């Protein structure tokens, strides 16, 4: 008997049925959105993580950690990333 692998979308849907998990996920939406926009900007420029790293004087591993959400960057670092992607960095309290 063969078991069909589940897609990420299916797994995510199951996980989000739990109210506690759904709440934690919702709290991270801004971070997920920021990361997705950064990755999209990098890809639109045709840059690899290594290319972006070289532009700002860091390592590909640092860019990977940033894009995976495993790194809490400084404002200075984010400004460098924004400059390298020819984007404006906006941070505000609402």
VOPAFI-494736 format. One record per residue: residue number from 1; x negated, y, z of N, C-alpha, C in turn; residue in one letter. Coordinates in steps of 0.1 Angstrom, whole numbers. Layout:
N
+-----+--------+---------+-------+---------+----------+-------+--------+---------+-------+-----+
:   n : n.east : n.north :  n.up : ca.east : ca.north : ca.up : c.east : c.north :  c.up : res :
+-----+--------+---------+-------+---------+----------+-------+--------+---------+-------+-----+
: NUM :      X :       Y :     Z :       X :        Y :     Z :      X :       Y :     Z :   a :
...
+-----+--------+---------+-------+---------+----------+-------+--------+---------+-------+-----+
This chain:
94
+-----+--------+---------+-------+---------+----------+-------+--------+---------+-------+-----+
:   n : n.east : n.north :  n.up : ca.east : ca.north : ca.up : c.east : c.north :  c.up : res :
+-----+--------+---------+-------+---------+----------+-------+--------+---------+-------+-----+
:   1 :     -8 :     -12 :     0 :       0 :        0 :     0 :     -9 :      12 :     0 :   x :
:   2 :     -6 :      22 :    -9 :     -13 :       34 :   -10 :     -6 :      45 :    -3 :   x :
:   3 :    -14 :      53 :     5 :      -8 :       65 :    12 :    -11 :      77 :     4 :   x :
:   4 :     -1 :      85 :     0 :      -3 :       97 :    -7 :     -9 :     108 :     2 :   x :
:   5 :    -20 :     114 :    -2 :     -26 :      125 :     7 :    -16 :     137 :     7 :   x :
:   6 :    -15 :     143 :    19 :      -7 :      155 :    20 :    -15 :     167 :    16 :   x :
:   7 :     -7 :     177 :    10 :     -13 :      189 :     7 :    -15 :     198 :    19 :   x :
:   8 :    -23 :     208 :    18 :     -24 :      218 :    29 :    -11 :     225 :    32 :   x :
:   9 :     -4 :     228 :    21 :       9 :      234 :    23 :     19 :     225 :    31 :   x :
:  10 :     19 :     212 :    29 :      27 :      203 :    37 :     23 :     203 :    51 :   x :
:  11 :     10 :     202 :    53 :       4 :      201 :    67 :      7 :     214 :    75 :   x :
:  12 :      5 :     225 :    68 :       8 :      238 :    74 :     23 :     239 :    78 :   x :
:  13 :     32 :     235 :    69 :      46 :      236 :    72 :     49 :     228 :    85 :   x :
:  14 :     43 :     216 :    86 :      46 :      207 :    98 :     40 :     214 :   110 :   x :
:  15 :     28 :     220 :   109 :      22 :      226 :   121 :     30 :     238 :   126 :   x :
:  16 :     35 :     246 :   116 :      42 :      258 :   120 :     56 :     255 :   126 :   x :
:  17 :     60 :     243 :   126 :      73 :      239 :   133 :     72 :     241 :   148 :   x :
:  18 :     60 :     240 :   153 :      57 :      242 :   167 :     57 :     257 :   170 :   x :
:  19 :     66 :     261 :   179 :      67 :      276 :   182 :     54 :     282 :   187 :   x :
:  20 :     47 :     275 :   195 :      34 :      280 :   200 :     24 :     282 :   189 :   x :
:  21 :     23 :     272 :   180 :      14 :      273 :   169 :     18 :     284 :   159 :   x :
:  22 :     31 :     285 :   157 :      37 :      295 :   148 :     33 :     309 :   153 :   x :
:  23 :     35 :     311 :   166 :      32 :      324 :   172 :     17 :     327 :   171 :   x :
:  24 :      8 :     318 :   174 :      -6 :      320 :   172 :    -10 :     323 :   158 :   x :
:  25 :     -3 :     316 :   148 :      -6 :      319 :   134 :     -1 :     333 :   130 :   x :
:  26 :     10 :     337 :   135 :      15 :      350 :   132 :      6 :     361 :   138 :   x :
:  27 :      0 :     359 :   149 :      -9 :      369 :   155 :    -22 :     371 :   147 :   x :
:  28 :    -25 :     361 :   139 :     -37 :      361 :   131 :    -34 :     366 :   116 :   x :
:  29 :    -22 :     369 :   113 :     -19 :      372 :    99 :    -27 :     384 :    94 :   x :
:  30 :    -29 :     394 :   102 :     -37 :      406 :    97 :    -51 :     402 :    94 :   x :
:  31 :    -57 :     393 :   102 :     -70 :      388 :    99 :    -71 :     380 :    87 :   x :
:  32 :    -61 :     371 :    85 :     -60 :      363 :    73 :    -59 :     372 :    61 :   x :
:  33 :    -50 :     382 :    62 :     -48 :      391 :    50 :    -61 :     398 :    47 :   x :
:  34 :    -68 :     403 :    57 :     -80 :      411 :    55 :    -90 :     402 :    48 :   x :
:  35 :    -92 :     390 :    53 :    -102 :      380 :    47 :    -98 :     377 :    32 :   x :
:  36 :    -85 :     375 :    30 :     -81 :      372 :    16 :    -83 :     383 :     7 :   x :
:  37 :    -81 :     395 :    11 :     -84 :      407 :     3 :    -99 :     409 :     0 :   x :
:  38 :   -107 :     406 :    10 :    -121 :      407 :     8 :   -126 :     396 :    -2 :   x :
:  39 :   -121 :     384 :     0 :    -125 :      374 :   -10 :   -121 :     377 :   -24 :   x :
:  40 :   -108 :     382 :   -25 :    -103 :      386 :   -38 :   -112 :     397 :   -45 :   x :
:  41 :   -115 :     407 :   -37 :    -124 :      418 :   -42 :   -137 :     412 :   -47 :   x :
:  42 :   -143 :     403 :   -39 :    -156 :      398 :   -43 :   -155 :     390 :   -56 :   x :
:  43 :   -145 :     382 :   -57 :    -143 :      374 :   -69 :   -140 :     382 :   -81 :   x :
:  44 :   -132 :     393 :   -79 :    -129 :      402 :   -90 :   -142 :     408 :   -96 :   x :
:  45 :   -151 :     411 :   -87 :    -164 :      416 :   -91 :   -173 :     406 :   -97 :   x :
:  46 :   -169 :     393 :   -97 :    -177 :      382 :  -102 :   -189 :     379 :   -94 :   x :
:  47 :   -188 :     382 :   -81 :    -199 :      379 :   -72 :   -197 :     366 :   -64 :   x :
:  48 :   -208 :     359 :   -62 :    -208 :      348 :   -53 :   -210 :     353 :   -39 :   x :
:  49 :   -209 :     344 :   -29 :    -212 :      349 :   -16 :   -227 :     353 :   -15 :   x :
:  50 :   -236 :     345 :   -22 :    -250 :      348 :   -22 :   -253 :     362 :   -29 :   x :
:  51 :   -245 :     365 :   -39 :    -247 :      378 :   -46 :   -243 :     389 :   -37 :   x :
:  52 :   -232 :     388 :   -30 :    -227 :      398 :   -21 :   -237 :     400 :    -9 :   x :
:  53 :   -242 :     389 :    -4 :    -252 :      389 :     7 :   -265 :     397 :     2 :   x :
:  54 :   -269 :     394 :   -10 :    -281 :      401 :   -15 :   -279 :     416 :   -16 :   x :
:  55 :   -267 :     420 :   -20 :    -264 :      434 :   -21 :   -264 :     441 :    -8 :   x :
:  56 :   -261 :     434 :     3 :    -260 :      441 :    16 :   -272 :     437 :    25 :   x :
:  57 :   -281 :     429 :    21 :    -292 :      425 :    29 :   -289 :     416 :    40 :   x :
:  58 :   -281 :     406 :    37 :    -278 :      395 :    47 :   -279 :     382 :    41 :   x :
:  59 :   -275 :     372 :    47 :    -276 :      358 :    42 :   -262 :     354 :    37 :   x :
:  60 :   -262 :     344 :    28 :    -250 :      338 :    23 :   -242 :     332 :    34 :   x :
:  61 :   -249 :     326 :    44 :    -243 :      320 :    56 :   -234 :     330 :    64 :   x :
:  62 :   -240 :     343 :    65 :    -232 :      353 :    72 :   -219 :     357 :    64 :   x :
:  63 :   -220 :     357 :    51 :    -208 :      360 :    43 :   -198 :     349 :    44 :   x :
:  64 :   -203 :     336 :    44 :    -194 :      325 :    46 :   -187 :     325 :    59 :   x :
:  65 :   -194 :     328 :    70 :    -188 :      329 :    83 :   -178 :     341 :    84 :   x :
:  66 :   -181 :     352 :    77 :    -172 :      363 :    77 :   -159 :     359 :    70 :   x :
:  67 :   -160 :     352 :    58 :    -149 :      348 :    50 :   -141 :     337 :    56 :   x :
:  68 :   -147 :     329 :    65 :    -140 :      318 :    72 :   -133 :     323 :    85 :   x :
:  69 :   -136 :     335 :    89 :    -131 :      340 :   101 :   -138 :     336 :   114 :   x :
:  70 :   -150 :     330 :   112 :    -158 :      325 :   123 :   -169 :     336 :   128 :   x :
:  71 :   -168 :     348 :   122 :    -177 :      359 :   126 :   -169 :     371 :   129 :   x :
:  72 :   -173 :     378 :   140 :    -167 :      391 :   143 :   -177 :     401 :   139 :   x :
:  73 :   -175 :     407 :   128 :    -185 :      417 :   123 :   -184 :     430 :   130 :   x :
:  74 :   -195 :     437 :   129 :    -195 :      451 :   134 :   -189 :     460 :   123 :   x :
:  75 :   -185 :     472 :   127 :    -180 :      482 :   117 :   -191 :     485 :   107 :   x :
:  76 :   -203 :     486 :   111 :    -214 :      488 :   102 :   -215 :     478 :    91 :   x :
:  77 :   -214 :     465 :    95 :    -215 :      454 :    86 :   -203 :     455 :    76 :   x :
:  78 :   -191 :     458 :    81 :    -179 :      459 :    73 :   -180 :     470 :    63 :   x :
:  79 :   -186 :     481 :    67 :    -189 :      493 :    58 :   -198 :     489 :    47 :   x :
:  80 :   -208 :     481 :    50 :    -218 :      476 :    40 :   -211 :     467 :    30 :   x :
:  81 :   -202 :     458 :    35 :    -195 :      449 :    26 :   -185 :     458 :    17 :   x :
:  82 :   -178 :     467 :    23 :    -169 :      476 :    15 :   -177 :     483 :     4 :   x :
:  83 :   -188 :     489 :     8 :    -196 :      496 :    -2 :   -201 :     487 :   -13 :   x :
:  84 :   -206 :     475 :   -10 :    -210 :      466 :   -20 :   -199 :     462 :   -30 :   x :
:  85 :   -187 :     462 :   -25 :    -175 :      458 :   -33 :   -169 :     470 :   -39 :   x :
:  86 :   -174 :     482 :   -37 :    -169 :      494 :   -42 :   -154 :     496 :   -37 :   x :
:  87 :   -152 :     494 :   -24 :    -139 :      495 :   -18 :   -140 :     505 :    -7 :   x :
:  88 :   -129 :     510 :    -2 :    -128 :      518 :    10 :   -124 :     510 :    21 :   x :
:  89 :   -131 :     511 :    33 :    -127 :      504 :    45 :   -118 :     513 :    53 :   x :
:  90 :   -106 :     508 :    57 :     -97 :      516 :    65 :    -94 :     508 :    78 :   x :
:  91 :    -96 :     514 :    89 :     -93 :      508 :   102 :    -84 :     518 :   110 :   x :
:  92 :    -73 :     513 :   115 :     -65 :      523 :   122 :    -57 :     515 :   133 :   x :
:  93 :    -52 :     523 :   143 :     -43 :      518 :   153 :    -29 :     523 :   149 :   x :
:  94 :    -19 :     515 :   151 :      -5 :      519 :   147 :      3 :     519 :   160 :   x :
+-----+--------+---------+-------+---------+----------+-------+--------+---------+-------+-----+
